[in-house]
């Protein structure tokens, strides 16, 4: 998607390039999910379906693609990478974030994920002189989008959440391992040699 947005790939090449490069780009083993079956195969198929159905950005003015930034907050630096920033045909400024997540479980979960894009809005305001009008989550595997209108109260809440989180990290002295079964057996980077996993 980055190469397409930067006009380095044509729309009709996306699915072919995906098929050619998937194994090299995604070499890690996927978690074992007995109820779902082969998770890697499922993700691959859903990604391919997304690209085969993707119709492009013809009506959008692409402003930035995969933009890495650093933004000072208090005495620390927030850094992020914005997948896509664009203007719609009616002039709305949009932060667009691709997610491999299938769906959100609740409005609360949407709000938690939205903190990321609200924090990205700090950079957008600095760069373009205004906050984004819309925040878009594109759950490409399920070909579903969640669009949020920018809300200044939620923006302020996200900044406070970030500040509180940094404060909590700085004050924390308990680094006990997380031995929750699925995480410790399937995701933890130290699972192959950890004596504590279940």
N, C-alpha and C positions, 0 to 999 in steps of 0.2 A: 504494500500500500504506500510505503514511503517512496519507492522508486516511481510508482505511477503518479503520485502527487507532484513529484519533482520532474515529471515528463521524461523519465528515463526508461519507462516501459509503456507500451500501448495497452489499451483496455483489453484488446483481444488476446494479448499474450499472458495475462495474469494467471489464468488457470494452468497453462502449460508450464510456466516458470515455477509455479507452486509445486506441481507434480515432480518436476525435475530436481528441485532443490530441497524438498521437505526433509528427506532423510539426513542430509548433511546439516541442515539448519536445526533439526530437532533430534539430536543423538541420544539424549538422556532417556532412561527407561521411565515409563509412566507408572503411577501407583496402581496396585492391584485393586480392582473394584469388581468383586464377584457378581454383584447384582446388575452391573452395567455391561460386563463383558470386556472386550479389548478396548480400553480407553483410548489408546493411541490411534487405533483404526477409526474409532468414532470421531475423534477430534479432526483427524485427517479428512474424513468424508465431509464433515460439516464445514470445514474451512474451504474445501473445494467447491461445495455447493454455494457458499457465499460468493466466491469469486466468479463462478459461472453465472450468477444472478446479479452481480454488481453492475450498475449502469453508469458509473463514472461521476465526475464532479462538474459536468458541463455548465450548470447554472450557478456555480460558486466561484468566488474570487479567492483563490488560495493565497494566503498571506505568509504562512510559515508552516514548515513540515519538520517534525522531530526536533523541535527547538529546545535545546538544553539551556538552562539559565540558573543563576544564583541570585537570591534576593535576601538582603539583610533584614533580620527581625531581632530586635533587642541586641544581644551580644552574640548571636549565632546566625548562621547562614542557612536559609532554606533553599534546596536545589531541587529542580524537577526537569522533566522532559515532556513537553506538550506534543502529543501525536500530530494534531492538525489544528490550525487556526485559520478561519476564513470569514468572508462576508457573504451573506446570502444576496440574492438578486434584489431584495428590498432593503439592503443596507444593514442587516443585523449582524453583529459581531459574535462569532461562535467559537467556543473551545470544544473540540471533538476528541473523544477518548475511546480508543478501541479496547474492548474487554473480551477475553476468552471465556469469561463467566457466562453461564447459560441464561440466568435470570436473577433478579433480585427477589429475596424471600419476603420482604416487607418494606413499608415506607421508611421505617427506621434504618434498614440496611441501605436504602438509597441515600438517605441523609448522611450516613457514615461515609459512604463512598464519595459523596459530593464534596466532602471537605477537601479532597485532593484537587478538584477542579476550582473550588473557591480559592484555594491557596495559589493555584496557577494564575488566578485573576489578578494577583498582585503584579506579576510581570506584565500581563496584558495591559493593565491600566498604565503602567509606567511606559510601555512601548507605544501604545495607541492613544493615550490620553483619555480613555474611557474604559469602564468595565465591560465585559462581554454581556450581550443581551441574553444569550442562551448557552447552556452547558449540555452537551450531548454525550450520552454513553451509548456506544454502538456494540452490542453483544453479537458479534458477527457469527458465532457458531449457530445461534438460533435466528439470525437475521432479524433481530429486534432492536429498536432504538428507544431509549428513555431520554426525553428532552425536558430540561428544567429551565424555567425562567430565572434569571439572576435575581437573587433576593439579598439585599444589603444586610438584613438581620442575620441571615444564615452565613453570609460572608464574614461578618464580625465574630459569630460563634465559631467558625472554622479557625480563624486566627487565634482566638482565645484557647481553643482546644489544642492547637499546635504549641502554644506557649506553655499550657498546663502539662502537656506531654513531655516537653523538654525539661521542665522543672522536675517532673516525677522521675525521669531517667537520671537526672543529675543527683537526685536525693536517694536513689535506690542502691542498696548494698546487698540485696538478696538476689542472687543469680541462680536460683535452683533450676534444675532442668525441667523441661516440659515433657513429661512421660505419657501424655495422652496417646493411646494406642495407635490410632491411624497416623498421627503426626510422627511419632517416634519410629514407627515401622516403615513408613512410606516416604516421608518428606525430609526428615532431619538430615542435614549434611553429614552428621557423625554416626548415622545408623549402622554402618558396616563395622564399627569398632567400639560401640558404646556398651558398657556393662549394665547400664540402667534401663535400657529399653525393655518394654514388656515382652 
